[in-house]
């Protein structure tokens, strides 16, 4: 408290605000001689001159420099920018030329497609089809998996490619079934060329070809004028039961456990697409197989 009091007296003394009594008391202070020296040295200090014109001129100069356009330094030379633009154009051209159109169906679905040359395709359940749109009329090539019925307009070679084999035509109507390990072609009009790793065939109207998992090749005749599945049922001519089971699974979105029966035995006949129970009875009862429905999605086959 004493220090604060002395500091207050010193301040008032410098400002000549002490009363006579306070002045006498302040002069008796042991630090009075120190206060006198401080006051003397402070009076000797020079206060810097304030040049208003010079300060104002400096401020105007700073403001002017801020208003001048800022010079932007380019991060990339012009030739690099041009090269990058060229790359973008080339990439855009590449993706345009390689643009692919794709179609697919799910369980129990069918889809009718018109290709750029007015050729027509009907996809059966769980099937996929894709092709490149660029130069389609000169390069009519389809990537295909599943089952489909093709009505091809005349023109350049029309090629259906699958994992197992290819079908080439000029203008005709045919059915392709390439689900899982089965590769089956039926010709309904004109002529088709069939090629797999092990076999080559030329099919005409009413002729069919089938290759199974073990590369066994089979030729057979057909009587129908259209694929039966386009009319609401699937038809089979001495087909392995495994092929029929796959068709049922894809049509009805079910899983069939056939581990307890012989799936190599043959089936000739058809099943409806509108009633699962009727379809199961139609296929398996003649073969003395009991289809037991575990739930809505799972069927177990047991030999009677």
TORDO-538313 format. One record per residue: residue in three letters; x, y, z of N, C-alpha, C in turn. Coordinates in steps of 0.05 Angstrom, whole numbers. Example, Ala and Ser with C-alpha at 12.3 -4.5 7.8 and 13.67 -1.06 7.14 Angstrom:
# TORDO-538313
- residu/n.east/n.north/n.up/ca.east/ca.north/ca.up/c.east/c.north/c.up
- ALA/264/-114/156/246/-90/156/264/-66/156
- SER/257/-45/142/273/-21/143/258/1/157
//
This chain:
# TORDO-538313
- residu/n.east/n.north/n.up/ca.east/ca.north/ca.up/c.east/c.north/c.up
- UNK/16/-24/0/0/0/0/17/25/0
- UNK/40/24/14/58/47/16/69/54/-12
- UNK/76/34/-27/87/38/-54/66/52/-72
- UNK/42/42/-71/21/55/-87/16/84/-79
- UNK/17/88/-52/13/115/-42/35/134/-52
- UNK/60/126/-51/82/142/-60/81/147/-90
- UNK/73/127/-105/70/130/-134/49/151/-140
- UNK/27/150/-124/6/170/-129/15/198/-123
- UNK/30/201/-100/41/227/-94/61/237/-115
- UNK/77/218/-126/97/226/-146/83/236/-171
- UNK/61/223/-178/46/231/-202/34/259/-198
- UNK/22/263/-175/10/289/-169/31/311/-166
- UNK/55/303/-156/77/322/-153/86/332/-181
- UNK/89/312/-199/97/319/-226/77/339/-239
- UNK/51/335/-233/31/352/-244/25/377/-227
- UNK/42/381/-206/39/405/-189/11/406/-177
- UNK/2/383/-166/-25/382/-154/-24/378/-124
- UNK/-1/377/-111/1/372/-82/-6/397/-67
- UNK/-20/393/-44/-24/416/-25/2/422/-10
- UNK/4/445/3/29/451/17/35/429/38
- UNK/15/420/53/20/399/73/31/373/59
- UNK/17/365/36/26/341/22/53/344/10
- UNK/60/369/1/86/373/-11/108/370/10
- UNK/103/381/35/123/379/56/127/350/64
- UNK/105/335/66/107/307/73/122/291/51
- UNK/116/298/25/129/284/3/159/289/2
- UNK/167/313/9/196/320/8/211/306/30
- UNK/197/297/52/210/283/73/214/253/66
- UNK/202/245/44/204/217/37/233/210/31
- UNK/243/185/39/270/176/33/276/174/3
- UNK/255/172/-13/258/168/-42/255/194/-58
- UNK/252/216/-42/247/241/-56/270/248/-76
- UNK/295/243/-66/318/250/-84/317/233/-109
- UNK/308/208/-108/305/191/-132/284/202/-150
- UNK/261/211/-138/239/222/-154/248/247/-169
- UNK/266/263/-156/276/287/-169/293/280/-194
- UNK/309/260/-191/326/251/-214/309/241/-237
- UNK/288/226/-230/270/216/-251/257/238/-266
- UNK/248/258/-251/234/280/-263/253/296/-281
- UNK/279/299/-272/298/314/-288/304/299/-315
- UNK/309/273/-313/316/258/-337/292/257/-357
- UNK/268/256/-346/244/256/-363/241/282/-379
- UNK/249/303/-366/246/329/-379/267/333/-402
- UNK/289/317/-400/309/319/-421/303/302/-446
- UNK/282/284/-444/275/268/-467/261/284/-488
- UNK/269/280/-514/257/294/-537/233/279/-548
- UNK/212/294/-552/188/283/-564/190/284/-594
- UNK/187/262/-609/191/262/-638/170/281/-651
- UNK/180/295/-672/162/313/-687/142/297/-703
- UNK/118/306/-706/97/294/-721/92/310/-747
- UNK/102/299/-769/99/312/-795/74/302/-808
- UNK/52/318/-807/26/309/-818/27/304/-848
- UNK/40/322/-863/41/319/-892/55/294/-900
- UNK/78/288/-887/93/264/-894/77/239/-888
- UNK/64/238/-865/48/215/-857/25/211/-876
- UNK/11/233/-884/-12/231/-902/-3/221/-930
- UNK/20/230/-938/31/222/-964/37/192/-965
- UNK/48/183/-943/54/154/-941/29/137/-942
- UNK/8/146/-928/-17/131/-928/-29/130/-956
- UNK/-29/153/-971/-39/153/-998/-24/134/-1016
- UNK/3/133/-1013/19/116/-1029/12/86/-1024
- UNK/7/79/-999/0/51/-993/-27/44/-1005
- UNK/-47/63/-1003/-73/57/-1015/-71/54/-1045
- UNK/-55/70/-1058/-52/68/-1087/-41/41/-1096
- UNK/-21/32/-1080/-8/6/-1087/-28/-17/-1083
- UNK/-47/-15/-1065/-67/-36/-1061/-87/-36/-1083
- UNK/-92/-13/-1096/-112/-12/-1117/-101/-21/-1144
- UNK/-75/-22/-1147/-63/-31/-1173/-69/-60/-1177
- UNK/-74/-69/-1202/-80/-97/-1208/-57/-115/-1199
- UNK/-64/-137/-1186/-44/-155/-1177/-34/-172/-1200
- UNK/-9/-176/-1203/2/-192/-1224/2/-221/-1215
- UNK/-13/-237/-1231/-16/-265/-1225/5/-281/-1240
- UNK/19/-298/-1225/39/-315/-1238/26/-341/-1245
- UNK/27/-349/-1270/15/-374/-1280/31/-398/-1269
- UNK/16/-417/-1258/29/-441/-1247/39/-460/-1269
- UNK/25/-460/-1292/32/-478/-1313/36/-463/-1339
- UNK/57/-468/-1354/61/-455/-1380/38/-462/-1399
- UNK/36/-445/-1420/14/-449/-1439/15/-476/-1453
- UNK/39/-485/-1459/41/-511/-1474/31/-534/-1457
- UNK/35/-532/-1430/25/-554/-1413/-5/-553/-1412
- UNK/-17/-530/-1410/-46/-527/-1410/-58/-538/-1436
- UNK/-46/-531/-1458/-55/-541/-1484/-54/-572/-1486
- UNK/-32/-583/-1475/-29/-612/-1476/-50/-625/-1458
- UNK/-56/-613/-1435/-76/-624/-1417/-103/-623/-1430
- UNK/-109/-601/-1444/-135/-599/-1458/-138/-621/-1480
- UNK/-116/-626/-1493/-116/-647/-1514/-122/-674/-1502
- UNK/-110/-679/-1479/-114/-705/-1466/-143/-708/-1458
- UNK/-156/-687/-1448/-184/-688/-1440/-201/-694/-1465
- UNK/-195/-681/-1487/-211/-685/-1512/-208/-714/-1521
- UNK/-183/-725/-1520/-178/-752/-1529/-192/-772/-1511
- UNK/-192/-767/-1485/-205/-785/-1466/-236/-784/-1471
- UNK/-246/-760/-1476/-275/-759/-1482/-282/-773/-1507
- UNK/-265/-771/-1528/-270/-785/-1553/-268/-815/-1549
- UNK/-249/-824/-1532/-245/-852/-1527/-270/-864/-1514
- UNK/-280/-850/-1493/-304/-861/-1479/-328/-860/-1497
- UNK/-330/-839/-1514/-353/-838/-1533/-352/-861/-1552
- UNK/-329/-867/-1564/-327/-888/-1583/-330/-915/-1571
- UNK/-325/-918/-1545/-327/-944/-1531/-351/-945/-1513
- UNK/-370/-928/-1518/-394/-928/-1502/-410/-954/-1506
- UNK/-419/-966/-1484/-432/-992/-1484/-461/-989/-1475
- UNK/-479/-1001/-1489/-507/-1002/-1481/-513/-1030/-1470
- UNK/-526/-1031/-1446/-530/-1057/-1433/-559/-1060/-1425
- UNK/-568/-1085/-1424/-595/-1092/-1415/-593/-1117/-1398
- UNK/-612/-1119/-1380/-612/-1143/-1363/-640/-1148/-1352
- UNK/-646/-1173/-1345/-671/-1180/-1333/-666/-1195/-1307
- UNK/-686/-1194/-1290/-684/-1208/-1264/-701/-1234/-1265
- UNK/-705/-1246/-1242/-720/-1271/-1240/-749/-1266/-1251
- UNK/-757/-1284/-1269/-784/-1284/-1279/-790/-1261/-1298
- UNK/-771/-1245/-1306/-775/-1222/-1323/-768/-1229/-1352
- UNK/-781/-1215/-1370/-774/-1215/-1399/-772/-1186/-1408
- UNK/-756/-1182/-1428/-751/-1155/-1438/-748/-1155/-1468
- UNK/-764/-1138/-1482/-762/-1136/-1511/-744/-1112/-1518
- UNK/-724/-1116/-1536/-704/-1096/-1542/-703/-1092/-1573
- UNK/-702/-1067/-1581/-698/-1061/-1610/-670/-1050/-1612
- UNK/-653/-1062/-1628/-626/-1054/-1632/-624/-1031/-1653
- UNK/-601/-1018/-1655/-599/-994/-1673/-606/-1000/-1702
- UNK/-603/-1026/-1712/-609/-1032/-1739/-637/-1044/-1742
- UNK/-653/-1041/-1721/-681/-1051/-1719/-682/-1081/-1716
- UNK/-660/-1094/-1711/-661/-1122/-1703/-674/-1123/-1675
- UNK/-686/-1146/-1669/-701/-1148/-1644/-691/-1170/-1627
- UNK/-691/-1166/-1600/-683/-1187/-1581/-703/-1187/-1559
- UNK/-711/-1211/-1551/-728/-1215/-1527/-711/-1230/-1507
- UNK/-706/-1218/-1484/-690/-1231/-1463/-708/-1246/-1445
- UNK/-700/-1271/-1438/-714/-1287/-1418/-704/-1279/-1391
- UNK/-714/-1293/-1370/-707/-1286/-1342/-677/-1289/-1337
- UNK/-666/-1271/-1320/-638/-1271/-1311/-619/-1272/-1335
- UNK/-622/-1253/-1353/-604/-1252/-1376/-592/-1225/-1379
- UNK/-569/-1223/-1392/-556/-1197/-1397/-547/-1195/-1426
- UNK/-547/-1171/-1436/-538/-1166/-1464/-526/-1138/-1464
- UNK/-503/-1136/-1479/-491/-1110/-1482/-477/-1108/-1509
- UNK/-473/-1083/-1519/-460/-1079/-1544/-450/-1050/-1546
- UNK/-430/-1046/-1563/-419/-1019/-1567/-436/-1005/-1589
- UNK/-443/-980/-1583/-461/-966/-1602/-447/-954/-1626
- UNK/-421/-949/-1623/-406/-936/-1645/-403/-956/-1669
- UNK/-409/-946/-1693/-407/-963/-1717/-422/-989/-1715
- UNK/-446/-988/-1703/-461/-1013/-1698/-467/-1028/-1724
- UNK/-475/-1013/-1745/-483/-1027/-1770/-460/-1042/-1783
- UNK/-435/-1034/-1777/-412/-1048/-1788/-401/-1068/-1769
- UNK/-407/-1065/-1743/-396/-1083/-1723/-419/-1092/-1704
- UNK/-436/-1110/-1714/-459/-1119/-1699/-451/-1142/-1681
- UNK/-438/-1135/-1658/-428/-1156/-1640/-441/-1151/-1613
- UNK/-452/-1173/-1602/-465/-1172/-1576/-451/-1190/-1556
- UNK/-448/-1180/-1531/-438/-1196/-1509/-463/-1206/-1494
- UNK/-466/-1232/-1492/-491/-1243/-1482/-488/-1265/-1462
- UNK/-507/-1266/-1442/-507/-1288/-1423/-536/-1292/-1415
- UNK/-546/-1317/-1416/-573/-1323/-1409/-588/-1336/-1432
- UNK/-613/-1327/-1436/-629/-1338/-1458/-643/-1315/-1472
- UNK/-642/-1316/-1499/-654/-1295/-1514/-663/-1304/-1542
- UNK/-684/-1291/-1552/-694/-1297/-1579/-687/-1274/-1597
- UNK/-673/-1279/-1619/-663/-1258/-1636/-677/-1259/-1664
- UNK/-685/-1235/-1673/-696/-1232/-1699/-678/-1211/-1713
- UNK/-660/-1221/-1730/-639/-1204/-1741/-646/-1193/-1768
- UNK/-642/-1167/-1771/-645/-1154/-1797/-621/-1160/-1815
- UNK/-625/-1162/-1841/-603/-1167/-1859/-583/-1144/-1858
- UNK/-558/-1151/-1862/-537/-1131/-1862/-510/-1145/-1858
- UNK/-492/-1131/-1844/-466/-1143/-1838/-469/-1166/-1819
- UNK/-447/-1181/-1814/-448/-1203/-1796/-459/-1195/-1769
- UNK/-476/-1211/-1758/-488/-1207/-1732/-477/-1229/-1714
- UNK/-463/-1221/-1693/-448/-1241/-1677/-458/-1239/-1648
- UNK/-466/-1262/-1636/-472/-1263/-1608/-450/-1279/-1594
- UNK/-436/-1265/-1576/-414/-1278/-1563/-421/-1285/-1534
- UNK/-413/-1309/-1525/-418/-1317/-1497/-392/-1330/-1487
- UNK/-392/-1338/-1462/-369/-1351/-1450/-363/-1378/-1462
- UNK/-384/-1391/-1473/-380/-1418/-1483/-376/-1419/-1513
- UNK/-391/-1402/-1528/-389/-1403/-1557/-401/-1378/-1569
- UNK/-400/-1377/-1597/-411/-1354/-1611/-430/-1364/-1633
- UNK/-448/-1345/-1640/-468/-1351/-1661/-465/-1328/-1681
- UNK/-462/-1334/-1707/-459/-1314/-1728/-481/-1318/-1749
- UNK/-493/-1295/-1756/-515/-1296/-1776/-513/-1272/-1794
- UNK/-528/-1272/-1816/-531/-1249/-1833/-560/-1238/-1830
- UNK/-579/-1255/-1828/-606/-1247/-1824/-623/-1271/-1819
- UNK/-634/-1274/-1795/-648/-1298/-1787/-662/-1294/-1761
- UNK/-675/-1316/-1751/-687/-1316/-1725/-677/-1341/-1710
- UNK/-667/-1337/-1686/-656/-1359/-1671/-658/-1354/-1641
- UNK/-655/-1375/-1626/-656/-1373/-1596/-629/-1383/-1585
- UNK/-618/-1368/-1566/-593/-1375/-1553/-598/-1379/-1523
- UNK/-589/-1401/-1513/-590/-1406/-1484/-562/-1413/-1475
- UNK/-550/-1395/-1460/-522/-1400/-1451/-520/-1396/-1421
- UNK/-539/-1406/-1407/-539/-1404/-1377/-522/-1425/-1365
- UNK/-505/-1416/-1347/-487/-1434/-1332/-470/-1451/-1352
- UNK/-473/-1477/-1351/-455/-1494/-1368/-469/-1504/-1393
- UNK/-493/-1494/-1399/-508/-1502/-1423/-504/-1482/-1445
- UNK/-500/-1492/-1470/-499/-1474/-1493/-517/-1487/-1514
- UNK/-540/-1475/-1519/-560/-1487/-1536/-570/-1466/-1556
- UNK/-571/-1473/-1582/-579/-1456/-1603/-602/-1469/-1619
- UNK/-624/-1454/-1623/-646/-1464/-1640/-650/-1444/-1663
- UNK/-651/-1454/-1687/-655/-1437/-1710/-684/-1439/-1719
- UNK/-697/-1415/-1720/-725/-1414/-1728/-729/-1404/-1756
- UNK/-709/-1391/-1767/-711/-1381/-1794/-683/-1375/-1805
- UNK/-678/-1380/-1831/-652/-1373/-1842/-631/-1393/-1835
- UNK/-607/-1383/-1830/-584/-1400/-1825/-566/-1387/-1804
- UNK/-555/-1403/-1786/-536/-1393/-1766/-511/-1410/-1765
- UNK/-489/-1397/-1758/-464/-1411/-1755/-457/-1411/-1725
- UNK/-453/-1435/-1714/-447/-1439/-1686/-419/-1449/-1683
- UNK/-404/-1437/-1664/-377/-1444/-1659/-370/-1445/-1629
- UNK/-359/-1467/-1620/-349/-1469/-1593/-320/-1478/-1594
- UNK/-308/-1482/-1571/-280/-1490/-1571/-276/-1518/-1584
- UNK/-298/-1534/-1583/-295/-1562/-1593/-312/-1569/-1617
- UNK/-331/-1551/-1624/-350/-1559/-1645/-357/-1535/-1663
- UNK/-364/-1541/-1688/-374/-1521/-1707/-399/-1533/-1720
- UNK/-419/-1516/-1724/-444/-1525/-1736/-455/-1503/-1754
- UNK/-469/-1511/-1775/-486/-1493/-1791/-515/-1503/-1787
- UNK/-532/-1487/-1775/-559/-1494/-1769/-578/-1480/-1788
- UNK/-597/-1495/-1798/-619/-1483/-1814/-645/-1485/-1799
- UNK/-666/-1475/-1811/-692/-1474/-1798/-701/-1502/-1788
- UNK/-709/-1502/-1762/-718/-1527/-1750/-696/-1544/-1738
- UNK/-671/-1535/-1739/-648/-1549/-1728/-638/-1536/-1703
- UNK/-627/-1553/-1685/-617/-1543/-1660/-591/-1557/-1652
- UNK/-576/-1544/-1635/-550/-1555/-1625/-548/-1549/-1596
- UNK/-537/-1568/-1581/-533/-1565/-1552/-506/-1576/-1545
- UNK/-491/-1560/-1529/-466/-1570/-1517/-468/-1568/-1487
- UNK/-461/-1590/-1474/-463/-1592/-1445/-436/-1587/-1431
- UNK/-437/-1589/-1405/-413/-1583/-1390/-389/-1599/-1398
- UNK/-393/-1625/-1403/-371/-1643/-1410/-363/-1641/-1440
- UNK/-372/-1620/-1453/-367/-1615/-1482/-381/-1634/-1500
- UNK/-399/-1651/-1489/-416/-1668/-1506/-433/-1651/-1524
- UNK/-434/-1657/-1550/-449/-1642/-1570/-473/-1658/-1578
- UNK/-496/-1645/-1581/-521/-1658/-1589/-535/-1642/-1610
- UNK/-544/-1655/-1631/-560/-1642/-1652/-589/-1653/-1649
- UNK/-608/-1636/-1652/-636/-1645/-1650/-654/-1626/-1667
- UNK/-678/-1634/-1671/-697/-1619/-1687/-718/-1605/-1669
- UNK/-729/-1584/-1678/-750/-1569/-1664/-774/-1566/-1682
- UNK/-798/-1566/-1670/-823/-1564/-1685/-836/-1536/-1682
- UNK/-830/-1523/-1659/-844/-1498/-1654/-834/-1476/-1673
- UNK/-851/-1456/-1678/-843/-1434/-1696/-833/-1410/-1680
- UNK/-836/-1410/-1654/-825/-1390/-1636/-815/-1403/-1610
- UNK/-797/-1391/-1596/-789/-1402/-1570/-813/-1403/-1552
- UNK/-819/-1425/-1539/-843/-1427/-1522/-842/-1408/-1498
- UNK/-818/-1401/-1489/-817/-1384/-1465/-827/-1356/-1470
- UNK/-828/-1348/-1496/-839/-1322/-1502/-870/-1322/-1500
- UNK/-882/-1346/-1498/-910/-1349/-1496/-919/-1358/-1468
- UNK/-901/-1357/-1448/-908/-1362/-1421/-902/-1390/-1410
- UNK/-886/-1405/-1425/-878/-1431/-1415/-851/-1439/-1427
- UNK/-836/-1455/-1413/-810/-1464/-1423/-812/-1493/-1432
- UNK/-802/-1498/-1457/-804/-1524/-1469/-777/-1537/-1472
- UNK/-775/-1564/-1469/-749/-1578/-1469/-752/-1603/-1486
- UNK/-731/-1609/-1501/-730/-1633/-1518/-707/-1650/-1509
- UNK/-713/-1671/-1494/-693/-1689/-1483/-669/-1673/-1471
- UNK/-676/-1653/-1455/-656/-1637/-1441/-647/-1650/-1415
- UNK/-622/-1647/-1407/-613/-1657/-1381/-630/-1643/-1359
- UNK/-636/-1657/-1338/-653/-1646/-1317/-639/-1622/-1304
- UNK/-613/-1622/-1304/-598/-1599/-1293/-606/-1573/-1307
- UNK/-610/-1575/-1334/-618/-1551/-1350/-646/-1542/-1342
- UNK/-663/-1561/-1338/-691/-1554/-1330/-692/-1541/-1303
- UNK/-676/-1552/-1284/-675/-1541/-1257/-665/-1512/-1257
- UNK/-645/-1507/-1273/-635/-1480/-1276/-656/-1461/-1286
- UNK/-671/-1470/-1306/-692/-1454/-1318/-714/-1448/-1297
- UNK/-721/-1467/-1280/-741/-1463/-1259/-731/-1442/-1239
- UNK/-705/-1445/-1231/-694/-1426/-1212/-694/-1398/-1222
- UNK/-687/-1394/-1247/-686/-1367/-1259/-714/-1356/-1263
- UNK/-733/-1373/-1269/-760/-1363/-1274/-775/-1356/-1249
- UNK/-771/-1372/-1227/-787/-1368/-1203/-771/-1356/-1179
- UNK/-745/-1350/-1184/-729/-1339/-1162/-729/-1357/-1138
- UNK/-722/-1383/-1143/-721/-1403/-1122/-694/-1417/-1123
- UNK/-688/-1432/-1102/-664/-1449/-1101/-673/-1478/-1097
- UNK/-664/-1495/-1116/-672/-1523/-1115/-648/-1541/-1107
- UNK/-651/-1556/-1086/-631/-1575/-1076/-635/-1601/-1090
- UNK/-618/-1607/-1110/-620/-1632/-1125/-598/-1652/-1119
- UNK/-587/-1650/-1095/-564/-1667/-1088/-571/-1696/-1084
- UNK/-597/-1702/-1081/-606/-1729/-1075/-618/-1743/-1100
- UNK/-616/-1730/-1123/-627/-1743/-1147/-606/-1742/-1170
- UNK/-612/-1756/-1191/-595/-1757/-1215/-602/-1734/-1234
- UNK/-586/-1714/-1236/-592/-1691/-1252/-584/-1695/-1281
- UNK/-572/-1718/-1288/-564/-1723/-1315/-587/-1736/-1332
- UNK/-608/-1745/-1318/-630/-1757/-1332/-644/-1736/-1349
- UNK/-658/-1745/-1370/-669/-1727/-1390/-698/-1721/-1386
- UNK/-706/-1697/-1395/-734/-1688/-1392/-743/-1677/-1419
- UNK/-766/-1686/-1428/-780/-1675/-1451/-807/-1666/-1443
- UNK/-812/-1640/-1447/-838/-1629/-1438/-835/-1599/-1434
- UNK/-852/-1588/-1417/-852/-1559/-1412/-862/-1553/-1384
- UNK/-858/-1529/-1375/-870/-1520/-1350/-880/-1491/-1353
- UNK/-902/-1485/-1339/-914/-1459/-1340/-898/-1438/-1324
- UNK/-900/-1413/-1332/-887/-1391/-1318/-906/-1378/-1297
- UNK/-930/-1387/-1295/-951/-1373/-1279/-957/-1386/-1253
- UNK/-948/-1411/-1248/-955/-1425/-1223/-932/-1444/-1215
- UNK/-919/-1437/-1194/-895/-1453/-1186/-903/-1482/-1179
- UNK/-924/-1485/-1164/-931/-1513/-1156/-938/-1530/-1180
- UNK/-953/-1519/-1199/-959/-1534/-1223/-934/-1540/-1239
- UNK/-916/-1520/-1241/-890/-1524/-1255/-874/-1547/-1243
- UNK/-872/-1548/-1216/-857/-1568/-1203/-869/-1596/-1207
- UNK/-895/-1598/-1205/-909/-1624/-1209/-906/-1633/-1238
- UNK/-908/-1614/-1257/-906/-1622/-1285/-879/-1633/-1292
- UNK/-858/-1622/-1281/-830/-1631/-1287/-823/-1656/-1272
- UNK/-828/-1657/-1246/-816/-1678/-1229/-833/-1703/-1225
- UNK/-859/-1700/-1224/-876/-1724/-1220/-872/-1745/-1241
- UNK/-871/-1738/-1267/-866/-1760/-1287/-839/-1774/-1283
- UNK/-820/-1761/-1270/-794/-1773/-1266/-792/-1786/-1238
- UNK/-815/-1789/-1225/-817/-1801/-1198/-798/-1787/-1178
- UNK/-800/-1761/-1179/-784/-1744/-1160/-805/-1727/-1144
- UNK/-800/-1726/-1118/-818/-1711/-1101/-806/-1683/-1095
- UNK/-819/-1661/-1104/-809/-1634/-1097/-821/-1625/-1071
- UNK/-805/-1623/-1050/-814/-1615/-1024/-807/-1585/-1020
- UNK/-827/-1569/-1015/-822/-1540/-1011/-816/-1534/-982
- UNK/-791/-1527/-977/-782/-1520/-950/-794/-1494/-941
- UNK/-791/-1474/-958/-804/-1447/-954/-809/-1435/-981
- UNK/-815/-1409/-983/-822/-1397/-1008/-799/-1395/-1028
- UNK/-774/-1399/-1018/-751/-1396/-1035/-734/-1421/-1039
- UNK/-741/-1442/-1024/-724/-1466/-1025/-740/-1491/-1029
- UNK/-731/-1508/-1049/-744/-1533/-1056/-723/-1555/-1053
- UNK/-732/-1578/-1042/-714/-1601/-1040/-726/-1624/-1056
- UNK/-710/-1636/-1073/-719/-1658/-1090/-710/-1685/-1079
- UNK/-730/-1703/-1076/-724/-1729/-1065/-736/-1751/-1084
- UNK/-721/-1772/-1089/-731/-1794/-1106/-753/-1809/-1092
- UNK/-775/-1813/-1106/-798/-1828/-1094/-791/-1858/-1090
//
